[in-house]
């Protein structure tokens, strides 16, 4: 059965909104491109992932996806993360239903080993596997046995909402606490930590 990875990507100029006050516009675009391409490569290099589907409004992102050998899906309209992921799941349902991994671009601490271990959570029957964020409020990764198994509910308390869906559907639920996948990059403080582990850090503006 095909294993898809769904990678929703905001327009490069708009992603990471909480960093806009400490980075120039061109730095924001470069940084978001770096996060996107790094995540794409991790997914594409994973031997257990058959297809990487990028859903975005950004034509530059979609063109890069094609050049890198991924599936590019243009968002139908300016929409929310939930609408974008729903569109991707519908595309998979119509073309080649299989297992689905949904993952954002802002997990720079996630390693290839983390990704491999996450995919080992797969089961034979119906299941939903979730990696929450550090506070266990948000949802940083979801692995589904079937694209029609979940209605995306990203946003406030999404982890609890996704867990409730699994309970209501009476499917097997796996919650995996992995420190690298749980840590996303959202704030200037996160960026400072990120810069310490990068060879060529992006500098925060101080003026």
N, C-alpha and C positions, 0 to 999 in steps of 0.2 A: 504493500500500500504506500502511495506517495506521501512523503512528509514535506509539507510546505512551511516556510518561514515567512511571516508577514511583518513587514517593516514600514510602519507609517512615518512619513517625514513631512514636517511643516515646511513652508517656504523658507529658504535659507536666511532671508532677511528678517524673519519673524520668530524663528525658534529661539528658545532660551530667553524669554522676555525679561526675566529677573536679572539678567546680566547686561541688559542694554544700557544701564546707567553707568557702567564701569568699563565699557568697551566701545570702540568706534564701530560705525556701521559696517565698514569693510572687515573689521576683525570678527564681528558677529557672524557674517556670512562665511568667512574662512573657517571659523571655529565650528560652525554647524556642518559645513561640508566635511571637515575632518572627522567629526563624530559619526556622520552618516557613512562615509566611506570605510572607516575603521570597523563599524558594526557590520556593514555589508560583507566585508572580507572575512570576518570571523564566521559569519553564517555560511558564506559561500565555500569556505575551506573545510567546513564540517562534513565529514564523509557520510553522516547519517541524514543530512538535509538534502532533499532532491531538488527543490525549487525555492528560489528567494523571490518573493513578490513585494515590490515597493509600491506603496500607494501615496500619491502626493499631488499637490496642485502645481508644484514647481517644475517647469519644463526642463530646467538645467539638471535637476535631480533625476527626472525620468530619462533624460538622454544619457546621463552617466550610468544609470542602471542598465540601460540597453548595452552600452559599451562594455560594461563589466559582466555581461552575460545573464542578467537577471530579467524578471518579468516586470514591466512598467505598467502601472494602472493609474490613469489620470482620474483624479477626484472629479465627480460629476458637477460639483458646485463648491463654493466656499462653505466648509462644513466643520463640524466638531471632530475630535478624535474618535468618538463613538461612531459617528456616521462613516468616517473613513475606514475604520476597521470592519464595520458592517458591510460596506461595499466590497472590501477585499474578501470577506468570508462568502459573500454571495457569488463573487467571481469564481472562487474555488469550488463551490457547490455546483456551479454550472459547467465547469470545465474538467475537473478531475478531483472529486471529493477524496479526502484523505486526512491524515492527522495534521494538525496545525500548531505551530509555535508562533505566538504573537509577542513581539519584543520591541522596545523603543530604541532610539539611537543614543540615549544619554546614559549608557552604562559602561563607561570607559574602563572600569576596574574588572569587568567580566573577562575571564580568560577562556582560551579554547578548552581547557580542562573543565572549567565550570559549565560550559555549554554542553560538553560531552556527558557530564554527570547529570545535567538537567534532562537530557534526552533519554537517559537510562530509566527515568520515571515512567516511561510508557508502559501501558498495560494492554492486554488482549481485548478486554471488554471496554465498555464506556467509562471514561474517566475525565476528570478535570484536574490538572496539576497547576498550582499557583505558587509563585515566589512573590511575597509581598515586599514593600519597601521596609526601611529600617524601623519605622514606627509601627509597622503592620497596619497602616491605614490605606495606603495606595497599593497598586498592582504593578509590579515590575516585569513579570513574565507570566504568560499563560500557555500551557500545553494542553491541547484538546484532542480527544480521539476522533472527533468529527466536527466539521465547520458549522453544523447546525445545532451544536450542543449548547452554545452560549450566546446571550445577547450582551454585547459590550456595554459596560456601565462605568467607564473611567470617569474620574473626578473625585469628589469628596467621598471618603469611606468606600472606595471601589473594592477594596479587598473584602470587606464584609459583605458587600452586595454580590460579588462573584461567588463567595462561599455559600451564601444563601441560595443562589441559583442552583448550585451543585446539590444542596440538601433538598431543594424542592423537586429536582429531577431524579433524586434517588440514585445518582451515579457515584462511583468511587471518587473521593476527593483526596488529593495528596497536597499537603502544604510543605514546601521545602524552604528552610531558612539557610540561605547561602549568602555570606557576608558581602561577597563581591557583586552579586547580582542585585542584592538588596540596596546597595549604595548607588544612587543616581547622582547626576550632576545638575544642580538647579540654582544654587546660590553663589555669590562671590566667595563665600567661605569654602564651598566645595571646589571652586576653581583654584583657590590658593593651594589646596591639598593636591589637586590634580597637577598643577604646575610643578610641584616638587618631584613628581615621578616622571616628568616628560623631559626629553633631551632639549627640545626647542619649545619652551613654554610660551603661552600667549600672555602678555603682561596686562595687568589691570591698570587702568588709567587712574592717576591720583589727582589730576587737576581738572 
